[in-house]
């Protein structure tokens, strides 16, 4: 665009806003004679000042320039600013005093202007630096020196640049403050509206399971070959465009079409077109000789390394066979040694818990176990203050807690007497009796004989009982167990016989103990004492599962003193769910069923009945059944011995 002739009528350029700063020009600026100072902020006095406002524009003649021409990348905006984007005031600066003249020229342009004395920013004397020199349609950076005014080097209009002074593209602002993560980053100053980058999530499972090569079956390959013959005939060479047409029709790459054609040529027709991949490709599986494994003595296959050494295999291969369940790992439990009398007593005990009417019933009805709603099991158990080893789960920033004691072989402990019965439910499944009779600690309060840092001499403190003998057992039965049974027992069975089952420890009282019989019959109750079979912890629900369950709950509370042991045990008893106790009673029936099957033997695995799943479905039975043939064989065994 041609420059206007000097002497034309002054015209005011369109107002520039914050987005119009691409047209800034650094020139000297001074107010009109007799006029008002620029609007906005202005310094007062002779000190340097900063002002924001409007200015006039006067054309001056261009003088010679001694500086080389230089381009700087400030772009021209794509459109003039709207009235709501820029007002009548624009940015301008004025430093120092003076008229702001540059040589014989005089310019007061809208934008930034720096003036110092009468020469502005001079390079070699009295010159100035202007950004966008010409009119409102010029764009570019120019350097002017000497006595001349602004030197226009090129002009641009409508986003294009002409001459050597303008930009060669509209790539936008790339100076200080540029951030590609914001909208309108090419404008100056960039808006601070953050842009959320949308990235597609990566499915690692799809990436890891992706097949790198498609396998074509024999019928698929022969279908491709038939399509080739339909388009190409039986010539020796493929015609132009056949491969592409067949690939589009069969939805396969052209490479597959050409490979099928080559297989047919080399194989003598359609019989040579087939998938050569075998059913079992790759390295052959190392077979595990089960007979060789069984020939190894059990004491010499306690670790994977031992098994691998005897089978002449690697440990990893044996471990893979373990994961594939070709071999299995067991935990061999040490169980009591039973005599023939013990096995006979166990078998008689299990048969006594069958309903009499079900044993003699006809019509294919299997014998059924009693529900044992009238039995209370009692036993003793040591509860230690802490375990020697305790599993914990910590974060990577935590340190393992310090646990210490004076002697880990003499950890503080208290013996407890427990009494449990079977829970009862009404027709709607509501619990009417939880079966938890009680837990009592064998402790006593004594006075301290010496002074210590924890208590004074003569203070009362809790100590474990020195010994638990028959007298102590009788005392706890009469003082705690019998009153608890009479207090908690359901009123509907108030006049039925109640059996208390205990083991054969020497410290236990005999069933005909006079003091026990006297207290048991007090109030019209019929409570009797019975023994369980000798060396048979699986016939007592406390040893069968309740002690292990309550002890796990107890150790999670981590008591630190003897009184806390008693407190935490009672707290665990209160929190113990009655549903779990009911399931243990059902496991007791399953154990008696195994005793009958094995004719009194103790070497069997406790069967898993999936009781929790049955309970969720509302199908948990109250009593279990056993096949009649096992009962008949057991009775025949007892009669023959």
C-alpha positions in Angstrom: 0.0 0.0 0.0 1.4 3.4 -1.0 2.2 5.9 1.8 0.1 9.0 2.0 1.6 12.2 0.7 3.1 14.5 3.2 0.7 17.3 4.0 -2.4 15.3 3.9 -4.9 15.9 6.6 -4.1 14.3 9.9 -6.3 11.4 10.8 -6.5 9.5 14.0 -5.8 5.8 13.8 -8.4 3.4 15.2 -8.1 2.9 19.0 -6.0 0.0 20.1 -6.8 -2.3 23.1 -4.8 -4.9 24.8 -5.1 -7.1 21.7 -3.9 -4.3 19.5 -0.4 -4.0 21.0 1.0 -5.6 18.0 0.9 -2.1 16.6 3.0 -0.5 19.3 5.5 2.1 18.4 8.3 3.3 20.6 8.5 7.0 19.7 9.0 10.3 21.6 5.7 11.8 22.8 4.8 15.2 24.2 1.5 16.8 24.9 0.2 19.5 22.5 1.1 23.0 23.4 -1.3 24.3 25.9 -3.1 21.0 25.9 -3.8 18.6 28.8 -1.5 15.8 29.8 -2.3 12.3 28.6 -5.2 10.5 30.4 -4.5 7.9 33.0 -1.5 7.7 35.3 0.9 10.6 35.1 3.9 11.6 37.2 4.1 15.0 38.7 7.1 17.2 38.8 10.4 16.9 37.0 10.7 13.2 37.9 10.3 10.5 35.3 6.7 9.6 34.8 4.5 6.9 33.3 1.3 7.8 31.5 -1.5 5.9 29.7 -3.6 7.8 27.2 -4.2 8.9 23.7 -2.1 10.9 21.3 -2.2 12.7 18.0 -0.4 11.7 14.9 1.6 13.9 12.5 3.3 12.9 9.3 7.0 13.7 9.0 9.4 13.2 6.2 11.5 10.1 6.3 15.2 10.6 6.7 18.1 8.4 5.8 18.9 5.5 8.0 22.3 4.1 8.8 21.0 1.1 10.8 20.5 -2.2 8.9 16.9 -3.3 8.3 15.7 -5.8 10.8 12.5 -7.9 11.2 11.0 -8.6 14.6 8.1 -11.1 14.9 5.2 -9.2 16.3 2.2 -10.0 14.1 -0.6 -7.9 12.9 -4.0 -8.9 14.5 -6.3 -10.7 12.1 -9.0 -8.0 12.6 -9.2 -4.5 14.1 -10.2 -4.4 17.7 -13.9 -4.0 18.5 -15.1 -1.0 20.4 -15.7 -3.2 23.5 -12.2 -4.6 23.3 -10.3 -1.2 23.3 -11.4 2.2 24.5 -10.1 5.7 23.7 -7.2 5.2 26.0 -4.2 3.1 25.1 -0.8 2.3 26.5 1.9 5.0 26.4 4.9 5.8 28.5 6.7 9.1 29.0 10.0 9.2 30.8 11.7 12.4 31.7 10.7 15.9 30.4 11.1 17.6 27.0 9.2 17.7 23.9 10.0 14.2 22.8 11.2 15.2 19.4 13.5 13.1 17.3 15.7 15.3 15.2 13.6 17.6 13.2 10.7 15.1 13.1 7.8 15.1 15.6 5.6 12.1 16.3 3.0 11.4 18.8 1.7 7.9 18.1 -0.8 5.8 20.0 1.1 3.2 21.8 4.4 3.1 23.8 6.7 6.0 23.5 9.9 6.5 25.4 11.5 9.9 25.5 14.7 11.2 27.2 15.4 14.8 26.7 14.8 15.9 23.2 16.1 12.9 21.4 14.0 9.9 22.7 16.0 6.7 22.5 18.8 7.6 20.3 21.2 5.4 18.5 24.1 7.5 17.2 22.3 10.7 17.9 18.8 12.1 18.1 17.0 9.1 16.5 14.4 6.8 17.7 13.1 3.3 17.5 9.6 2.8 16.1 7.5 -0.4 16.0 5.1 -0.1 13.1 6.0 3.2 11.6 3.6 4.2 8.8 -0.1 4.6 9.4 -2.7 2.3 10.9 -2.1 -0.2 8.1 1.7 -0.6 8.5 3.3 -3.4 10.4 6.8 -4.2 11.3 9.8 -3.0 13.4 12.0 -0.3 12.1 15.1 1.4 13.4 15.7 5.1 12.5 18.7 7.3 13.3 19.9 10.7 12.5 17.6 13.7 12.1 14.9 11.9 10.3 11.6 10.8 11.7 10.0 7.3 11.5 11.1 5.2 8.6 8.5 2.9 7.2 9.8 -0.4 6.0 7.0 -2.3 4.3 3.4 -2.4 5.0 0.8 -5.0 5.5 -2.9 -5.2 5.1 -5.5 -8.0 5.7 -2.9 -10.4 7.2 -0.4 -10.2 4.3 3.0 -8.5 4.3 4.7 -6.5 1.6 8.2 -5.3 1.5 11.1 -6.2 3.8 9.9 -4.6 7.0 6.9 -6.8 7.8 6.5 -10.4 9.0 6.7 -13.3 6.6 3.9 -15.2 8.3 1.2 -15.0 10.8 2.5 -17.5 13.3 1.6 -15.3 16.2 3.3 -14.1 19.3 6.3 -16.1 20.6 7.8 -13.7 23.0 7.9 -13.5 26.8 4.8 -15.0 28.4 4.0 -17.3 25.5 2.4 -20.5 26.7 0.9 -23.0 24.2 -1.3 -24.5 26.9 -3.6 -21.4 26.9 -6.2 -20.3 24.5 -5.4 -17.3 22.2 -1.7 -17.8 22.9 -0.7 -16.1 19.7 -2.1 -12.8 20.9 -0.4 -10.4 23.2 -0.8 -10.5 26.1 -2.1 -14.1 26.0 -5.3 -14.9 27.8 -4.8 -17.1 30.9 -7.7 -19.5 30.2 -6.2 -22.9 30.7 -6.8 -25.6 28.1 -7.3 -29.2 29.3 -5.5 -31.5 27.0 -7.7 -34.5 26.1 -5.7 -37.7 25.8 -7.1 -41.0 25.0 -6.6 -43.5 27.8 -4.3 -46.4 27.1 -5.7 -49.9 27.7 -2.6 -51.8 28.7 -4.5 -55.1 28.6 -5.5 -54.6 25.0 -2.0 -53.6 24.1 -0.4 -56.6 25.9 -2.9 -59.1 24.5 -2.8 -57.8 20.9 -1.8 -60.4 18.4 0.9 -59.2 16.0 -0.2 -61.6 13.2 -3.5 -62.9 12.1 -3.7 -66.6 11.5 -6.0 -67.7 8.6 -7.6 -71.1 8.8 -7.4 -73.6 5.9 -11.0 -72.9 4.8 -10.4 -69.2 4.8 -7.4 -69.5 2.7 -9.2 -71.7 0.2 -12.0 -69.2 0.0 -9.5 -66.6 -1.0 -8.1 -68.9 -3.6 -11.6 -69.5 -5.1 -12.0 -65.7 -5.3 -8.7 -65.5 -7.2 -9.8 -68.1 -9.7 -13.1 -66.4 -10.3 -11.3 -63.2 -11.3 -8.1 -64.4 -12.7 -8.8 -67.8 -14.2 -6.1 -70.5 -14.2 -3.3 -68.5 -15.6 0.2 -68.6 -14.3 0.3 -64.9 -13.5 -2.1 -62.7 -11.6 -3.8 -60.1 -13.7 -3.6 -56.4 -12.9 -6.0 -55.4 -10.1 -6.9 -59.0 -9.1 -5.0 -58.8 -5.8 -6.6 -55.6 -4.8 -10.1 -56.8 -5.7 -9.8 -60.1 -3.9 -8.3 -58.3 -0.8 -11.3 -55.9 -0.7 -13.7 -58.8 -1.1 -12.2 -61.0 1.5 -11.1 -58.1 3.8 -7.5 -59.2 4.0 -4.2 -57.6 3.0 -3.0 -58.0 -0.6 0.1 -59.8 0.8 -2.1 -62.7 2.0 -3.8 -62.9 -1.4 -0.4 -63.1 -3.1 0.8 -65.7 -0.6 -2.2 -67.9 -1.2 -1.7 -67.7 -4.9 2.0 -68.7 -4.5 1.0 -71.6 -2.2 -1.4 -72.9 -4.8 1.2 -72.7 -7.6 3.8 -74.5 -5.5 1.4 -77.0 -4.1 -0.3 -78.0 -7.2 -3.7 -76.4 -6.8 -6.1 -76.0 -4.0 -4.6 -78.9 -2.0 -1.5 -76.9 -1.4 -3.5 -74.1 0.1 -3.6 -74.8 3.9 -2.6 -73.5 7.2 0.8 -75.1 8.1 0.6 -74.2 11.7 0.5 -77.2 13.9 -1.9 -77.6 16.9 1.0 -77.7 19.4 3.8 -75.3 18.2 6.7 -74.0 20.1 8.8 -75.6 22.8 7.5 -79.0 23.9 6.2 -79.2 27.5 8.4 -81.1 30.0 6.3 -84.0 31.2 6.0 -84.6 35.0 6.5 -88.2 35.9 3.9 -88.7 38.7 5.2 -92.2 39.5 8.7 -90.8 40.0 7.2 -88.1 42.3 5.4 -90.7 44.4 8.5 -92.9 44.7 10.3 -90.1 46.5 10.1 -90.5 50.3 7.7 -87.9 51.9 10.5 -86.6 54.2 12.6 -85.8 51.1 10.0 -83.6 49.3 9.3 -80.9 51.8 10.6 -78.1 49.5 10.5 -77.4 45.7 14.3 -77.7 45.5 14.2 -81.2 46.9 11.5 -82.3 44.5 13.3 -80.7 41.5 16.6 -82.4 42.5 15.0 -85.9 42.7 13.1 -85.4 39.4 16.1 -83.9 37.6 14.1 -80.8 36.7 14.5 -77.1 37.3 12.8 -75.5 40.3 10.8 -73.2 38.1 9.4 -76.1 36.2 8.2 -77.7 39.4 6.7 -74.4 40.5 4.8 -74.1 37.3 3.4 -77.7 37.8 2.3 -76.6 41.2 0.4 -73.6 39.8 -1.1 -75.9 37.2 -2.3 -78.1 40.1 -0.5 -81.2 38.8 1.1 -81.3 42.2 -0.2 -79.9 45.4 1.2 -78.5 48.7 -0.2 -79.7 52.0 0.4 -78.9 55.6 0.9 -82.1 57.6 -0.7 -81.6 61.0 0.5 -83.5 64.1 -2.4 -85.3 65.7 -2.9 -87.3 68.9 -2.0 -91.0 68.8 -5.1 -93.1 69.2 -5.4 -96.6 70.7 -8.0 -99.1 69.6 -10.0 -98.1 72.7 -9.8 -94.5 71.7 -11.1 -95.2 68.2 -13.9 -97.3 69.6 -14.9 -94.5 72.0 -14.9 -92.0 69.1 -17.1 -94.2 67.0 -19.6 -94.7 69.8 -19.6 -91.0 70.5 -20.5 -90.2 66.8 -23.2 -92.8 66.6 -24.8 -91.6 69.8 -25.3 -88.2 68.2 -27.5 -89.7 65.5 -31.3 -89.5 65.8 -32.5 -92.9 66.9 -35.6 -92.8 64.8 -33.5 -92.0 61.7 -31.3 -95.1 62.2 -34.2 -97.5 62.1 -36.3 -95.6 59.6 -37.3 -97.3 56.4 -38.1 -95.9 53.0 -34.5 -94.8 52.0 -34.2 -92.1 54.7 -30.6 -91.5 55.6 -29.6 -91.3 59.3 -29.6 -87.7 60.6 -27.4 -86.1 63.3 -29.0 -84.4 66.3 -29.1 -80.6 66.4 -27.3 -80.6 69.9 -29.4 -77.8 71.2 -29.1 -79.2 74.8 -25.3 -79.4 75.0 -22.8 -76.9 76.4 -19.1 -77.4 75.6 -16.5 -76.1 78.1 -12.7 -76.0 77.9 -9.7 -74.0 79.0 -7.4 -71.8 76.8 -4.2 -69.7 77.4 -4.4 -66.2 76.0 -1.0 -64.5 75.6 -0.4 -60.8 75.8 1.3 -60.8 72.4 2.6 -63.2 69.7 6.3 -63.8 69.0 5.6 -62.8 65.4 2.8 -60.5 64.2 1.9 -59.7 60.6 1.3 -56.0 59.7 0.8 -54.0 56.5 2.7 -50.7 56.3 3.2 -48.0 53.7 6.6 -47.5 52.1 7.2 -44.4 54.3 6.5 -46.1 57.7 8.9 -48.0 59.8 8.1 -51.2 61.5 6.9 -50.7 65.1 9.3 -51.8 67.9 7.9 -54.7 69.9 9.9 -55.9 72.9 9.7 -57.9 76.1 12.2 -59.2 78.7 11.9 -62.8 77.6 10.0 -63.9 74.6 9.7 -67.4 76.0 8.0 -66.1 79.1 5.3 -63.8 77.7 2.5 -62.8 80.1 -0.5 -65.1 79.8 -3.8 -65.9 81.5 -5.9 -69.0 81.3 -9.6 -68.6 80.5 -12.5 -71.0 81.0 -15.0 -70.9 78.1 -18.6 -72.3 77.8 -20.5 -72.2 74.5 -23.8 -73.6 73.3 -25.5 -73.6 69.9 -27.3 -70.5 68.9 -31.1 -70.7 68.2 -33.3 -68.9 65.7 -37.0 -68.4 65.3 -39.0 -69.1 62.2 -38.1 -65.7 60.6 -34.4 -66.3 61.2 -34.0 -63.9 64.1 -31.5 -65.0 66.8 -33.3 -65.7 70.1 -30.2 -67.2 71.9 -26.6 -66.4 70.8 -25.1 -69.5 72.6 -22.4 -67.4 74.3 -22.5 -68.6 77.9 -19.4 -66.8 79.0 -15.6 -66.6 79.4 -13.9 -66.4 82.8 -10.2 -65.7 83.6 -8.3 -67.7 86.2 -7.0 -64.7 88.1 -6.8 -63.4 91.6 -6.2 -60.0 93.2 -3.1 -59.9 95.5 -1.3 -57.2 97.4 2.2 -56.2 96.2 4.9 -57.3 98.6 7.5 -54.8 97.3 7.4 -51.3 96.0 8.2 -50.7 92.4 8.0 -47.9 89.8 4.5 -49.0 88.8 2.8 -49.3 92.2 3.4 -48.9 95.9 3.9 -51.7 98.4 0.6 -53.2 99.5 -1.3 -52.0 96.4 -3.8 -54.5 94.9 -2.8 -55.9 91.5 -4.2 -58.6 89.2 -2.2 -61.8 88.9 -2.8 -65.1 87.1 -3.8 -68.0 89.3 -0.9 -69.9 90.8 -2.4 -73.2 89.7 -5.6 -74.6 88.2 -6.5 -77.9 89.9 -9.7 -79.8 90.5 -10.7 -77.5 93.4 -10.3 -74.4 91.2 -12.3 -76.1 88.4 -15.1 -77.0 90.8 -15.1 -73.4 92.1 -15.5 -71.9 88.7 -18.2 -74.4 87.6 -20.3 -73.8 90.7 -19.6 -70.0 90.9 -19.7 -68.9 87.3 -20.7 -71.6 84.7 -23.9 -72.9 86.3 -25.3 -69.5 87.2 -24.6 -68.3 83.7 -26.4 -71.2 82.1 -29.4 -70.8 84.3 -29.5 -67.1 83.5 -29.1 -67.2 79.7 -30.8 -70.5 78.8 -34.0 -70.1 76.7 -37.1 -70.4 78.8 -38.7 -72.9 76.3 -36.1 -75.5 77.3 -36.1 -74.7 81.0 -37.3 -78.2 82.1 -35.2 -80.2 79.6 -31.9 -81.9 80.4 -28.8 -79.9 79.7 -25.4 -81.7 79.2 -22.1 -80.0 79.9 -19.3 -81.7 77.9 -15.7 -81.5 79.1 -12.5 -83.3 78.1 -10.6 -85.9 80.1 -8.1 -83.6 81.8 -7.1 -84.7 85.4 -8.0 -81.3 86.8 -11.7 -81.6 85.8 -14.3 -82.9 88.2 -16.1 -86.2 87.8 -19.7 -86.3 86.6 -20.8 -87.6 90.0 -19.2 -84.8 92.0 -21.5 -84.1 95.0 -21.1 -80.4 95.2 -21.7 -80.0 91.4 -24.8 -82.2 91.5 -26.2 -80.2 94.4 -25.7 -76.8 92.7 -26.8 -78.2 89.3 -30.2 -79.3 90.7 -30.8 -76.1 92.6 -34.0 -74.4 91.3 -35.3 -77.6 89.7 -32.7 -77.7 86.8 -31.5 -80.9 85.3 -27.8 -80.3 84.4 -25.5 -83.2 83.9 -21.7 -83.5 83.2 -20.4 -85.8 80.4 -17.0 -86.6 79.0 -15.9 -86.3 75.4 -13.8 -89.1 73.8 -10.2 -89.2 74.9 -7.6 -87.6 72.6 -10.3 -86.1 70.5 -10.1 -82.3 70.2 -12.2 -82.5 67.0 -15.3 -83.5 69.1 -15.3 -80.2 71.0 -16.4 -77.1 69.1 -14.0 -74.9 71.2 -10.9 -76.8 70.0 -12.5 -77.3 66.6 -12.6 -73.6 65.7 -13.9 -71.2 68.3 -10.6 -70.7 70.2 -8.7 -70.0 67.0 -11.3 -67.5 65.9 -11.6 -65.6 69.2 -7.9 -65.5 69.6 -7.4 -63.9 66.2 -9.9 -61.2 67.2 -8.1 -60.8 70.5 -4.6 -60.3 69.1 -5.8 -57.6 66.8 -6.5 -55.5 69.9 -2.9 -55.8 71.1 -3.2 -55.6 74.9 -0.2 -54.4 76.9 -1.0 -55.4 80.5 -2.7 -58.3 82.3 -5.9 -56.3 83.1 -6.1 -55.4 79.4 -5.9 -59.1 78.5 -9.1 -59.8 80.5 -10.7 -56.7 79.1 -9.9 -57.5 75.4 -11.0 -61.1 75.7 -14.4 -60.0 77.1 -14.6 -57.4 74.4 -13.8 -60.0 71.7 -16.5 -62.3 73.1 -19.1 -59.5 72.9 -18.2 -58.8 69.3 -18.1 -62.4 68.2 -20.9 -63.1 65.6 -23.3 -65.8 66.5 -23.5 -66.9 62.9 -19.9 -68.0 63.0 -20.6 -69.9 66.2 -23.5 -71.7 64.5 -21.3 -72.7 61.6 -18.7 -74.2 63.9 -21.5 -76.4 65.4 -22.3 -77.6 61.9 -18.6 -78.4 61.3 -18.8 -80.5 64.4 -21.4 -82.7 62.8 -19.3 -82.9 59.6 -16.4 -84.2 61.7 -18.5 -86.8 63.4 -19.6 -88.0 59.9 -15.9 -88.4 58.9 -15.3 -90.4 62.2 -18.1 -92.8 61.3 -16.8 -93.2 57.7 -13.2 -93.9 58.9 -14.3 -96.1 61.9 -13.0 -93.8 64.6 -9.8 -92.6 62.9 -8.6 -89.1 63.4 -6.6 -88.8 60.2 -8.9 -86.9 58.0 -9.3 -83.4 56.6 -12.0 -81.2 58.1 -14.6 -81.1 55.2 -15.5 -77.8 53.6 -19.2 -77.4 53.3 -19.3 -73.8 51.9 -21.4 -72.8 54.8 -21.1 -69.1 54.3 -22.4 -69.4 50.7 -25.3 -71.6 51.9 -26.1 -69.1 54.6 -26.2 -66.2 52.2 -28.6 -68.2 50.1 -30.7 -69.1 53.1 -30.0 -72.8 52.5 -27.8 -73.5 55.6 -29.0 -76.8 57.1 -29.5 -77.3 60.9 -28.5 -81.0 60.8 -26.5 -83.1 58.4 -27.1 -86.6 57.1 -24.9 -89.6 56.4 -25.3 -92.5 54.1 -26.8 -95.5 55.7 -24.2 -97.9 54.5 -21.5 -96.1 56.5 -23.6 -96.4 59.7 -24.2 -100.1 59.1 -20.5 -100.7 58.5 -19.7 -98.8 61.7 -22.2 -100.8 63.8 -20.8 -104.0 62.3 -17.3 -102.9 63.2 -18.3 -102.3 66.9 -20.0 -105.6 67.2 -17.0 -107.5 65.7 -14.5 -106.0 68.1 
